[in-house]
Amino acid sequence: MIASINVEEGSLELMAKGNLDEPVIMLNLLKYLDKAKFGYGVDGLTGKEAYQVYGKKFARFQPIYGGEPIWMGRSHNSIIGKDDWDITILVRYPKRKNFIDMFNDSEYKAIAPIRAAALKDSRIIEMTQLLHKLID
């Protein structure tokens, strides 16, 4: 079985219909595996350790696509809903197009299986800032 990021069908195409020059924040919700999946270069590591390997490799894309982590924290208990996440990360991309281009980059696709091998579950949710629009 190949570990990969399970992109929802049509989600990148839908994202591409938005303003490609608009900044976006990607909300990442992560639940680590106890042990990373075997065969992706992270054998014997915990999910958390494997995700750290992915994070170091992901960092080389920041100068190209601008994926800048702006907040990262531990998730505790869910007040509404039954979600159970280990880590929440907000990553800012200066343009929607940057995220789409990165996700389609063959070098990024080469490291994506490490992310998938580290995680029991995850979400990546596209967001745009609304507050400044309410004030204007």
Rosetta blueprint (number, residue, H / E / L):
1 M L
2 I L
3 A L
4 S L
5 I L
6 N L
7 V L
8 E L
9 E L
10 G L
11 S H
12 L H
13 E H
14 L H
15 M H
16 A H
17 K L
18 G L
19 N L
20 L L
21 D L
22 E L
23 P L
24 V E
25 I E
26 M E
27 L E
28 N E
29 L E
30 L E
31 K E
32 Y E
33 L L
34 D L
35 K L
36 A L
37 K L
38 F L
39 G L
40 Y L
41 G L
42 V L
43 D L
44 G L
45 L L
46 T L
47 G H
48 K H
49 E H
50 A H
51 Y H
52 Q H
53 V H
54 Y H
55 G H
56 K H
57 K H
58 F H
59 A H
60 R H
61 F H
62 Q H
63 P H
64 I H
65 Y H
66 G L
67 G L
68 E E
69 P E
70 I E
71 W E
72 M E
73 G E
74 R E
75 S L
76 H L
77 N L
78 S L
79 I L
80 I L
81 G L
82 K L
83 D L
84 D L
85 W L
86 D L
87 I E
88 T E
89 I E
90 L E
91 V E
92 R E
93 Y E
94 P L
95 K L
96 R H
97 K H
98 N H
99 F H
100 I H
101 D H
102 M H
103 F H
104 N H
105 D L
106 S H
107 E H
108 Y H
109 K H
110 A H
111 I H
112 A H
113 P H
114 I H
115 R H
116 A H
117 A H
118 A H
119 L E
120 K E
121 D E
122 S E
123 R E
124 I E
125 I E
126 E E
127 M E
128 T L
129 Q L
130 L L
131 L H
132 H H
133 K H
134 L H
135 I H
136 D L
